[in-house]
Amino acid sequence: MTDDSCSSSPLRRQPKQRRGQQRVEKILEAAALVFDEVGYEAATTHQIAERAGTAIGSLYQFFPDKAAIFNAMELRHTERVAALWSQVNTEEYWRLPLNEMLEKLVLAIGKLFEHPVSRVMFIEFYTARDRFQTIDDSMTQGAIDFLSNILHQCNPALLKDQRDLMAEVCVHSGNALMLAALRQPDEERRRNITQQIPVLLVAYLTPHVGDQSHGHVMNVMICPHCASPDLAKNGRRRGKQCYLCKACGRQFVNPRLTSEPS
């Protein structure tokens, strides 16, 4: 049995008893630690078995090689990510103030990456993507779609292309900072970098979607057609203030306006 043999299925057999399921989880967590310490190429199934505190024969009962172990780690990470989106994809979550919502989201993602399997999967995806069999860019796109939907809830006047672009910028920026944080050996340094992610995103998003604070909405007026804040008052219609965008020349009445901008 070699570490480089191919496997069409992550598991040779599915553990039916609790003891077997726990053994599989120990093997996956041990593999994550070994991959993190010596790298995937240098890691061996014997090292993984030793780290898991199990016999190599017991490991081979479930996994034919380390590639199968890696693939099973992918599936575990995918399951945890799905559970995360299910946890935060609620109307109650969307109605939080922007800064609080982003802080909670980053905190939840940070907790996800406290698990060694998810941490290693995230780092490996950006350093050895061709090794993955099940995880691809669709996971990142799912995060972009999720955030774009939240931006729509925050400001329905945003055009879809605009909010999709903003969501993409946020997700890629957040992933880059999270990657930098996870690769830090110092825990405090890792935490400090992670805490800056919502600060950065709030500063970027607030001019476009506003922020909620002290129980009321603070709106930042922008053109719903081109998102430019360069506006001028342009008379009133049915008792509502009209605006002219100096950038694109189009007129509009902001349906979400609760008070005129100063």
BAFI-3210 file (N, C-alpha, C; in Angstrom, 3 decimals, decimal comma, padded with zeros to 6 digits):
// residues 262
n [1|2|3|4|5|6|7|8|9|10|11|12|13|14|15|16|17|18|19|20|21|22|23|24|25|26|27|28|29|30|31|32|33|34|35|36|37|38|39|40|41|42|43|44|45|46|47|48|49|50|51|52|53|54|55|56|57|58|59|60|61|62|63|64|65|66|67|68|69|70|71|72|73|74|75|76|77|78|79|80|81|82|83|84|85|86|87|88|89|90|91|92|93|94|95|96|97|98|99|100|101|102|103|104|105|106|107|108|109|110|111|112|113|114|115|116|117|118|119|120|121|122|123|124|125|126|127|128|129|130|131|132|133|134|135|136|137|138|139|140|141|142|143|144|145|146|147|148|149|150|151|152|153|154|155|156|157|158|159|160|161|162|163|164|165|166|167|168|169|170|171|172|173|174|175|176|177|178|179|180|181|182|183|184|185|186|187|188|189|190|191|192|193|194|195|196|197|198|199|200|201|202|203|204|205|206|207|208|209|210|211|212|213|214|215|216|217|218|219|220|221|222|223|224|225|226|227|228|229|230|231|232|233|234|235|236|237|238|239|240|241|242|243|244|245|246|247|248|249|250|251|252|253|254|255|256|257|258|259|260|261|262]
n.u [000,857|000,732|001,345|000,660|-001,211|-004,270|-007,656|-011,069|-013,049|-013,436|-013,579|-012,907|-014,716|-017,753|-017,906|-019,985|-020,502|-020,306|-017,757|-016,075|-016,647|-015,635|-012,960|-012,356|-012,697|-010,623|-008,444|-008,676|-008,350|-005,782|-004,378|-004,687|-003,111|-000,591|-000,208|-000,129|002,205|004,393|003,807|001,885|003,086|005,330|004,196|003,170|001,161|001,790|002,825|000,496|-001,190|000,231|000,079|-002,636|-002,931|-003,459|-003,337|-001,530|-002,768|-005,399|-005,965|-005,821|-008,061|-010,071|-009,113|-007,474|-005,179|-003,234|-004,261|-006,957|-007,610|-007,218|-009,225|-011,494|-011,260|-011,850|-014,601|-015,583|-014,989|-016,608|-019,128|-019,135|-018,963|-021,413|-023,119|-022,444|-023,380|-026,088|-026,574|-026,206|-027,800|-030,355|-033,284|-033,266|-030,561|-029,772|-030,941|-029,388|-027,259|-024,922|-022,117|-022,168|-023,297|-021,309|-019,146|-020,075|-020,300|-017,619|-016,531|-017,866|-016,835|-014,168|-014,287|-014,984|-012,575|-011,005|-011,076|-008,874|-009,033|-010,658|-009,154|-006,703|-007,708|-008,620|-006,237|-004,718|-006,257|-005,634|-003,004|-002,409|-004,326|-004,948|-004,956|-007,366|-010,472|-013,228|-013,856|-014,194|-014,158|-016,820|-017,558|-016,498|-017,955|-020,478|-020,292|-020,019|-022,489|-024,155|-023,409|-024,007|-026,763|-027,356|-026,528|-028,436|-030,678|-029,976|-029,904|-032,118|-032,085|-029,692|-028,079|-027,971|-025,542|-023,773|-023,923|-023,128|-020,478|-019,424|-019,784|-018,098|-015,590|-015,459|-015,506|-013,188|-011,234|-011,613|-011,014|-008,305|-007,146|-007,924|-006,531|-003,909|-003,981|-004,435|-002,071|-000,303|001,978|001,780|-000,685|-001,981|-001,317|-002,625|-005,274|-005,522|-005,254|-007,491|-009,551|-009,503|-010,762|-013,714|-013,682|-012,414|-014,243|-016,640|-015,915|-015,628|-018,183|-020,134|-020,521|-022,125|-024,287|-025,037|-025,282|-026,483|-027,278|-027,720|-030,418|-031,593|-031,659|-028,905|-028,668|-026,715|-026,773|-026,826|-026,538|-028,929|-028,496|-025,810|-024,339|-022,989|-022,066|-022,295|-024,476|-027,368|-030,022|-033,230|-035,821|-039,232|-041,393|-044,612|-044,499|-042,044|-038,487|-036,599|-033,690|-030,739|-028,309|-025,021|-023,079|-024,095|-026,294|-028,959|-032,263|-033,843|-035,895|-035,248|-036,434|-036,031|-035,401|-035,376|-034,834|-033,699|-030,489|-027,793]
n.v [-001,205|002,097|005,625|007,161|005,983|005,775|006,674|006,045|006,593|008,312|006,847|003,486|001,871|002,672|003,701|002,132|001,959|003,968|004,076|003,497|005,725|007,788|007,124|007,546|010,348|011,128|010,326|012,040|014,571|014,232|013,937|016,492|017,973|016,829|017,377|020,132|020,521|019,196|019,315|018,297|016,627|015,512|014,140|011,021|008,021|006,486|008,351|009,810|007,874|007,328|009,830|009,941|008,019|005,382|002,075|001,362|-000,487|-000,230|002,316|001,791|000,268|002,019|004,012|003,965|005,369|008,418|010,349|009,746|010,287|013,042|013,799|013,054|014,885|017,199|016,822|016,883|019,512|020,883|020,167|021,491|024,159|024,425|024,129|026,419|028,522|027,969|028,595|031,385|032,410|033,916|035,951|037,407|037,664|039,220|041,635|042,796|045,521|046,789|046,712|045,027|042,721|041,936|041,553|039,374|037,496|037,202|036,282|033,825|032,506|032,483|030,734|028,434|027,892|027,223|024,559|021,978|020,582|022,168|024,499|023,721|022,910|025,342|026,848|025,171|025,241|027,651|027,349|024,909|024,181|022,348|019,912|019,335|017,588|017,866|020,401|023,612|026,736|027,306|027,339|029,715|031,426|030,976|032,253|034,878|035,288|035,045|037,276|039,310|039,115|039,919|042,584|043,506|043,327|045,297|047,600|047,982|049,555|049,323|048,395|045,149|044,316|046,093|045,479|042,813|043,079|044,535|042,641|040,633|041,894|042,217|039,533|038,390|040,078|039,655|036,892|036,932|038,296|036,566|034,283|035,221|035,601|032,975|031,750|032,733|032,085|033,016|033,282|035,585|037,525|036,415|036,653|039,435|040,260|039,012|040,393|042,801|042,441|042,786|045,531|046,662|045,901|047,155|049,854|049,977|049,269|050,938|053,575|052,816|051,192|052,179|052,277|050,741|052,094|052,600|051,936|053,130|053,837|054,913|056,557|056,743|058,789|057,733|057,438|055,351|054,245|054,440|054,439|056,657|059,213|061,852|064,149|066,278|068,317|068,250|069,496|068,634|065,795|064,728|065,388|064,393|064,596|065,084|063,956|064,694|062,983|063,879|062,462|060,465|061,740|061,054|061,107|060,614|059,334|058,513|055,616|054,683|056,713|058,356|060,693|063,885|064,197|065,914]
n.w [000,000|-000,956|-000,400|-002,554|-004,167|-006,086|-005,270|-005,539|-003,758|-000,677|001,757|002,604|003,854|005,480|008,811|011,152|013,846|016,826|017,911|015,733|014,106|015,670|015,572|012,888|012,786|014,493|012,984|010,782|011,991|013,020|010,638|009,585|011,367|010,931|008,166|008,369|009,814|008,470|005,805|002,941|000,941|002,216|004,290|005,743|005,831|008,022|009,848|010,299|011,431|013,761|015,019|015,445|017,287|016,679|015,205|012,173|010,551|011,351|010,400|007,648|007,352|006,918|005,158|002,050|001,347|001,719|000,068|-000,050|002,577|002,600|000,812|002,257|004,299|002,901|002,457|005,085|005,766|003,931|004,880|007,347|006,542|005,208|007,380|008,773|007,056|007,164|009,802|009,939|007,967|008,281|008,794|011,134|011,596|009,395|010,047|011,942|013,083|010,694|011,376|013,625|012,546|010,667|012,378|013,898|011,863|010,977|013,364|013,615|011,378|012,113|014,300|012,968|011,679|013,797|014,079|013,232|010,760|009,011|009,061|007,817|005,320|004,264|004,037|002,361|000,047|-001,104|-001,666|-002,858|-004,915|-006,968|-005,797|-004,732|-004,840|-004,525|-003,510|-004,860|-006,717|-006,380|-003,734|-002,754|-004,400|-003,391|-000,915|-001,816|-003,101|-000,890|000,704|-001,104|-001,167|001,424|001,246|-000,484|001,155|002,971|001,404|-000,904|-003,165|-004,431|-007,432|-008,963|-010,200|-009,005|-006,239|-006,336|-007,176|-005,020|-002,984|-003,897|-003,730|-000,941|000,009|-001,184|-000,126|002,622|002,730|002,018|004,189|006,256|005,534|005,860|008,608|009,619|008,989|010,723|013,326|015,895|018,311|019,338|017,461|015,269|016,095|016,276|013,596|012,467|013,765|012,475|010,085|009,964|010,525|008,308|006,274|007,066|006,823|004,071|003,097|004,307|003,060|000,945|001,755|004,184|007,802|010,780|013,885|017,357|017,282|015,063|011,510|009,703|006,862|003,951|001,300|-002,002|-005,563|-007,048|-009,499|-010,388|-008,098|-007,223|-004,878|-005,484|-005,580|-006,272|-005,062|-006,640|-006,909|-005,867|-005,623|-005,330|-002,645|-001,898|-001,751|-004,653|-006,468|-008,366|-010,083|-010,417|-011,651|-013,462|-014,469|-014,058|-012,577|-009,377|-006,703|-003,497|-002,178|000,372|001,973|005,044|006,195|005,084|003,552|005,020]
ca.u [000,000|001,556|000,622|000,323|-002,202|-005,501|-008,846|-012,284|-013,914|-012,621|-013,577|-013,055|-015,995|-018,330|-018,027|-021,374|-020,557|-019,782|-016,308|-015,439|-016,811|-014,682|-011,620|-012,199|-012,510|-009,276|-007,505|-008,757|-007,741|-004,349|-003,847|-004,605|-001,954|000,628|-000,092|000,235|003,569|005,437|003,364|001,191|003,982|006,223|003,413|002,922|000,046|002,326|002,863|-000,889|-001,676|000,903|-000,474|-004,010|-002,909|-004,093|-002,449|-001,591|-003,770|-006,712|-006,142|-006,079|-009,417|-010,966|-008,517|-006,428|-003,988|-003,385|-005,117|-008,325|-007,765|-007,361|-010,547|-012,466|-011,147|-012,624|-016,025|-015,881|-014,962|-017,802|-020,260|-019,067|-019,289|-022,866|-023,743|-022,209|-024,303|-027,421|-026,641|-026,251|-028,718|-031,664|-033,718|-032,811|-029,148|-029,684|-031,433|-028,408|-026,458|-023,906|-020,864|-022,405|-023,506|-020,024|-018,340|-020,578|-019,973|-016,181|-016,322|-018,321|-015,863|-012,971|-014,524|-014,914|-011,175|-010,329|-010,964|-007,683|-009,352|-011,102|-008,022|-005,781|-008,381|-008,657|-004,876|-004,307|-006,996|-004,964|-001,602|-002,315|-005,724|-005,143|-005,033|-008,740|-011,356|-014,629|-013,977|-013,726|-014,520|-018,239|-017,700|-016,275|-019,088|-021,587|-020,106|-020,286|-023,944|-024,744|-023,189|-024,753|-028,151|-027,419|-026,447|-029,753|-031,564|-029,581|-030,234|-032,726|-031,860|-028,442|-028,187|-027,412|-024,131|-023,008|-023,796|-022,336|-019,081|-019,050|-019,695|-016,887|-014,448|-015,461|-015,156|-011,783|-010,418|-011,716|-010,281|-006,869|-006,757|-008,084|-005,402|-002,731|-004,134|-004,301|-000,682|000,500|002,222|001,425|-002,138|-002,445|-001,198|-003,698|-006,529|-005,520|-005,518|-008,883|-010,434|-009,488|-011,555|-014,979|-013,382|-012,157|-015,453|-017,596|-015,453|-015,877|-019,597|-021,009|-020,961|-023,067|-025,489|-025,307|-025,076|-027,499|-026,700|-028,618|-031,815|-032,136|-030,839|-028,187|-028,561|-025,795|-027,448|-026,051|-027,369|-029,252|-028,135|-024,362|-023,774|-022,211|-022,629|-022,250|-025,876|-027,917|-031,480|-033,825|-037,258|-039,973|-042,443|-045,557|-044,047|-040,752|-037,348|-035,965|-032,255|-030,098|-026,943|-024,097|-022,190|-024,757|-027,326|-030,306|-033,008|-034,458|-036,380|-034,821|-037,605|-035,695|-034,988|-036,148|-034,543|-032,886|-029,091|-027,374]
ca.v [000,000|003,302|006,853|007,867|005,254|006,529|006,159|006,635|006,936|008,688|005,799|002,106|001,449|003,644|003,181|002,068|002,150|005,236|003,952|003,629|007,110|008,590|006,802|008,266|011,769|011,286|010,202|013,263|015,659|013,963|014,236|017,950|018,428|016,377|018,174|021,490|020,549|018,756|019,461|017,128|015,748|014,797|013,376|009,611|007,445|006,024|009,527|010,155|006,858|007,550|011,045|009,633|007,022|004,155|001,229|001,651|-001,386|000,354|003,420|001,244|-000,267|003,086|004,812|003,264|006,190|009,768|011,131|009,485|011,027|014,455|013,961|012,999|016,180|018,140|016,618|017,367|020,978|021,302|020,011|022,554|025,422|024,418|024,366|027,831|029,363|027,719|029,286|032,842|032,801|034,160|037,352|038,032|037,982|040,320|042,881|043,353|046,631|046,295|046,364|043,867|041,575|041,514|041,039|038,035|036,623|036,910|035,465|032,471|031,928|032,223|029,515|027,329|027,593|026,695|023,118|021,793|020,143|023,322|025,435|023,214|022,930|026,720|027,231|024,354|025,631|028,800|027,036|023,684|023,983|021,206|018,699|019,158|016,832|018,257|021,835|024,475|028,140|027,460|027,657|031,160|032,085|030,888|033,325|036,141|035,372|035,258|038,665|040,158|039,090|040,766|043,971|043,832|043,570|046,571|048,708|047,440|050,429|048,960|047,546|043,823|044,279|046,851|044,746|041,610|043,500|044,866|041,385|039,937|042,596|041,903|038,126|038,161|040,807|038,934|035,633|037,219|038,598|035,356|033,418|035,778|035,364|031,558|031,324|033,318|031,141|033,651|033,319|036,963|038,168|035,859|037,246|040,867|040,398|038,622|041,444|043,928|042,138|043,541|046,976|046,994|045,734|048,202|051,108|049,896|049,120|051,961|054,613|052,277|050,607|052,800|051,433|050,890|052,336|053,171|051,649|053,766|053,636|056,075|056,373|057,552|058,916|057,474|057,231|053,927|053,799|054,292|054,410|057,860|060,061|063,239|064,414|067,617|068,324|068,560|069,689|067,656|065,077|064,134|065,662|063,774|065,267|064,442|064,204|064,551|062,478|064,634|061,536|059,818|062,630|060,513|061,588|059,546|059,577|057,362|055,088|054,317|057,910|058,685|062,096|064,433|064,285|067,296]
ca.w [000,000|-001,025|-000,131|-003,778|-004,962|-006,306|-004,598|-006,083|-002,641|000,479|002,773|002,143|004,411|006,402|010,177|011,589|015,280|017,319|018,107|014,431|013,662|016,433|015,078|011,616|013,089|015,042|011,866|009,981|012,750|013,065|009,304|009,458|012,138|010,244|006,941|008,768|010,340|007,540|004,426|002,401|000,200|003,130|005,266|005,446|006,580|009,305|010,726|010,634|012,360|015,052|015,616|015,838|018,350|016,201|014,412|010,741|009,986|011,638|009,452|006,320|007,306|006,458|004,085|001,307|001,175|002,286|-000,831|000,391|003,830|002,226|000,212|003,351|004,993|002,081|002,696|006,428|005,725|003,200|005,794|008,367|005,881|004,990|008,687|009,095|006,286|007,702|011,082|009,806|006,896|008,879|008,754|012,376|011,400|008,439|010,629|012,872|012,545|009,762|012,044|014,483|011,677|010,118|013,486|014,218|010,745|011,031|014,560|013,296|010,448|012,901|015,081|012,012|011,392|014,978|013,848|012,391|009,391|008,228|008,946|006,800|004,025|003,779|003,630|001,216|-001,148|-001,715|-001,949|-003,668|-005,305|-007,859|-004,988|-004,271|-005,720|-004,375|-003,225|-005,939|-006,554|-006,080|-002,321|-002,663|-005,038|-002,449|000,065|-002,513|-003,283|000,436|001,105|-002,034|-000,714|002,613|000,789|-001,043|002,295|003,575|000,503|-002,123|-004,314|-005,101|-008,610|-008,705|-010,592|-008,030|-004,976|-006,591|-007,188|-003,644|-002,238|-004,347|-003,124|000,491|000,244|-001,521|000,851|003,882|002,614|002,022|005,562|007,055|005,190|006,535|010,053|009,922|008,789|011,797|014,428|017,160|018,447|019,526|016,159|014,443|016,560|015,938|012,160|012,238|014,263|011,545|008,887|009,930|010,498|006,905|005,481|007,442|006,216|002,629|002,765|004,881|002,115|-000,040|002,353|005,469|008,975|011,801|015,192|018,363|016,997|013,870|010,321|009,199|005,425|003,164|000,017|-003,208|-006,747|-007,205|-010,841|-010,555|-006,745|-006,935|-003,831|-005,956|-005,904|-006,049|-004,943|-007,937|-006,751|-005,081|-006,340|-004,386|-001,288|-001,626|-002,366|-005,805|-006,563|-009,661|-009,965|-011,259|-012,355|-014,603|-014,973|-013,883|-011,414|-008,597|-005,350|-002,713|-001,453|001,743|002,684|006,226|006,465|004,032|003,893|005,311]
c.u [000,882|000,693|000,110|-000,699|-003,501|-006,664|-010,065|-013,233|-013,058|-012,490|-013,720|-014,376|-016,472|-018,436|-019,473|-021,513|-019,900|-018,262|-015,556|-015,520|-015,815|-013,256|-011,349|-011,941|-011,126|-008,226|-007,493|-008,097|-006,229|-003,696|-003,696|-003,379|-000,642|000,848|000,384|001,701|004,628|005,059|002,763|002,166|004,852|005,470|003,230|001,743|000,527|002,401|001,457|-001,446|-001,067|000,318|-001,902|-004,072|-003,588|-003,089|-002,614|-002,623|-005,175|-007,002|-006,520|-007,447|-010,394|-010,430|-007,425|-005,125|-004,244|-004,220|-006,579|-008,611|-007,998|-008,746|-011,637|-012,437|-011,909|-014,112|-016,432|-015,933|-016,203|-019,037|-020,288|-019,408|-020,795|-023,603|-023,585|-023,199|-025,727|-027,627|-026,855|-027,262|-030,140|-031,992|-033,247|-031,357|-028,997|-030,060|-030,484|-027,754|-025,293|-022,635|-021,031|-022,584|-022,181|-019,106|-018,762|-020,218|-018,499|-015,857|-016,728|-017,350|-014,573|-013,107|-014,482|-013,465|-010,362|-010,197|-009,806|-007,982|-009,749|-009,972|-007,080|-006,420|-008,377|-007,280|-004,454|-005,006|-006,304|-003,498|-001,427|-003,703|-005,932|-005,204|-006,475|-009,580|-012,801|-014,821|-013,416|-014,205|-015,996|-018,470|-017,493|-017,440|-020,318|-021,511|-020,413|-021,791|-024,639|-024,608|-023,931|-026,218|-028,332|-027,375|-027,767|-030,756|-031,268|-030,006|-030,791|-032,479|-030,567|-028,712|-027,482|-025,933|-023,257|-022,828|-023,023|-020,847|-018,604|-018,888|-018,432|-015,638|-014,331|-014,982|-013,684|-010,851|-010,421|-010,944|-008,777|-006,373|-006,877|-006,939|-004,136|-002,788|-003,870|-002,873|000,254|000,734|001,815|-000,088|-002,672|-002,398|-002,317|-005,033|-006,619|-005,820|-006,977|-009,842|-010,490|-010,358|-012,890|-014,771|-013,187|-013,437|-016,503|-017,204|-015,742|-017,363|-020,475|-021,423|-022,020|-024,362|-025,863|-025,000|-026,183|-026,819|-027,742|-030,086|-032,387|-031,172|-030,202|-027,952|-027,521|-026,357|-026,473|-027,024|-027,664|-028,861|-026,640|-023,608|-022,900|-022,870|-022,702|-023,630|-026,244|-029,429|-032,083|-035,347|-037,889|-041,064|-043,321|-045,069|-042,708|-039,646|-036,790|-034,493|-031,781|-028,665|-026,051|-023,181|-022,842|-025,908|-028,746|-030,934|-033,610|-034,996|-036,019|-035,994|-037,306|-035,334|-035,924|-035,926|-033,619|-031,435|-028,707|-026,430]
c.v [001,240|004,519|007,511|007,120|006,030|005,875|006,853|007,069|007,282|007,563|004,420|001,539|002,497|003,028|003,244|002,332|003,458|005,198|004,120|005,050|008,029|008,352|007,532|009,747|012,033|011,223|011,485|014,438|015,472|014,288|015,737|018,485|018,038|017,175|019,589|021,562|020,226|018,948|018,170|016,139|014,917|013,906|011,932|009,120|006,928|007,189|009,889|009,169|007,052|008,759|010,799|008,618|005,731|003,361|001,541|000,750|-000,874|001,514|002,875|000,559|000,748|003,821|004,026|004,043|007,586|010,665|010,956|010,226|012,504|014,711|013,922|014,284|017,256|018,048|017,112|018,888|021,523|021,219|021,128|023,917|025,519|024,703|025,824|028,727|029,180|028,480|030,786|033,321|032,932|035,642|038,094|038,469|039,189|041,659|043,480|044,591|046,074|045,865|045,128|042,604|041,038|040,957|039,617|037,045|036,225|036,042|034,016|031,767|031,593|030,957|028,281|026,903|027,235|025,177|022,871|021,387|021,329|024,327|024,994|023,238|024,340|027,145|026,477|024,784|026,791|028,525|025,799|023,291|022,730|019,886|018,363|018,442|017,328|019,749|022,628|025,900|028,350|027,776|029,148|031,927|032,047|031,975|034,683|036,336|035,664|036,717|039,619|040,231|039,959|042,239|044,422|044,110|044,924|047,761|048,154|048,293|050,099|048,078|046,220|043,750|044,985|046,057|043,439|041,942|043,812|043,602|040,619|040,568|042,235|040,486|037,877|038,878|040,089|037,621|035,858|037,506|037,372|034,390|033,897|035,506|033,901|031,061|031,928|032,290|031,696|033,834|034,738|037,724|037,710|036,514|038,719|041,095|040,084|039,716|042,653|043,685|042,877|045,043|047,434|046,944|046,790|049,529|051,129|049,942|050,276|053,050|054,133|051,777|051,256|051,841|051,709|051,097|052,976|053,037|052,367|053,569|054,943|055,845|057,309|057,598|058,674|057,273|055,744|053,374|053,561|054,290|055,616|058,671|061,539|063,635|065,873|067,498|068,820|068,639|068,579|067,026|064,358|064,251|065,056|064,495|064,437|064,821|063,968|064,079|063,230|063,718|060,951|060,640|062,136|061,029|060,409|060,107|058,338|056,830|054,771|055,543|058,199|060,123|062,607|064,488|065,732|067,802]
c.w [000,000|-000,786|-001,394|-004,635|-005,036|-005,586|-005,153|-004,988|-001,438|001,506|002,137|002,633|005,404|007,797|010,648|013,084|015,682|017,462|016,789|013,895|014,380|015,950|013,757|011,870|013,648|013,945|011,034|010,707|012,842|011,724|009,106|010,180|011,465|008,961|007,265|009,172|009,291|006,079|003,901|001,756|001,125|004,109|004,799|006,279|007,941|010,305|011,202|011,654|013,744|015,766|016,120|016,971|017,962|015,376|012,930|010,055|010,209|010,697|008,078|006,228|006,712|005,226|003,376|001,206|001,726|001,371|-000,441|001,699|003,524|001,653|001,271|004,169|004,229|002,397|004,082|006,444|005,020|004,088|006,830|007,766|005,643|006,293|009,104|008,367|006,781|009,009|010,917|008,760|007,436|008,812|010,001|012,258|010,482|009,063|011,664|012,255|011,730|010,478|012,925|013,656|011,127|011,197|013,840|013,110|010,780|012,241|014,291|012,351|011,185|013,731|014,187|011,801|012,632|014,870|012,881|010,962|008,525|008,029|007,827|005,416|003,424|003,269|002,378|-000,070|-001,868|-002,032|-002,834|-004,160|-006,153|-007,103|-004,607|-005,322|-005,666|-004,124|-004,392|-005,685|-006,238|-004,607|-002,092|-003,267|-004,146|-001,390|-000,554|-002,688|-001,957|000,854|000,186|-001,627|000,524|002,222|000,185|000,071|002,933|002,723|-000,808|-003,365|-005,048|-006,309|-008,344|-009,060|-009,563|-006,734|-005,158|-006,570|-005,777|-002,811|-002,617|-003,744|-001,644|000,761|-000,053|-000,545|002,194|003,855|002,672|003,443|006,458|006,787|005,883|008,033|010,395|009,771|009,826|012,901|015,783|017,254|018,580|018,210|015,226|014,805|016,164|014,461|011,865|012,660|013,347|010,314|008,893|009,919|009,058|006,084|005,794|006,795|004,721|002,291|003,211|003,894|001,125|000,582|003,673|006,591|009,961|013,145|016,087|017,967|015,796|012,710|009,893|007,716|004,819|001,759|-001,132|-004,356|-006,904|-008,561|-011,003|-009,230|-006,426|-005,816|-004,243|-006,479|-005,674|-005,933|-006,243|-007,831|-005,932|-005,931|-005,319|-002,948|-000,939|-002,382|-003,515|-005,851|-007,983|-009,438|-010,940|-012,063|-013,600|-015,177|-014,793|-012,591|-010,660|-007,292|-004,546|-001,899|-000,012|002,576|003,854|006,646|005,390|004,471|004,127|004,232]
res [m|t|d|d|s|c|s|s|s|p|l|r|r|q|p|k|q|r|r|g|q|q|r|v|e|k|i|l|e|a|a|a|l|v|f|d|e|v|g|y|e|a|a|t|t|h|q|i|a|e|r|a|g|t|a|i|g|s|l|y|q|f|f|p|d|k|a|a|i|f|n|a|m|e|l|r|h|t|e|r|v|a|a|l|w|s|q|v|n|t|e|e|y|w|r|l|p|l|n|e|m|l|e|k|l|v|l|a|i|g|k|l|f|e|h|p|v|s|r|v|m|f|i|e|f|y|t|a|r|d|r|f|q|t|i|d|d|s|m|t|q|g|a|i|d|f|l|s|n|i|l|h|q|c|n|p|a|l|l|k|d|q|r|d|l|m|a|e|v|c|v|h|s|g|n|a|l|m|l|a|a|l|r|q|p|d|e|e|r|r|r|n|i|t|q|q|i|p|v|l|l|v|a|y|l|t|p|h|v|g|d|q|s|h|g|h|v|m|n|v|m|i|c|p|h|c|a|s|p|d|l|a|k|n|g|r|r|r|g|k|q|c|y|l|c|k|a|c|g|r|q|f|v|n|p|r|l|t|s|e|p|s]
***
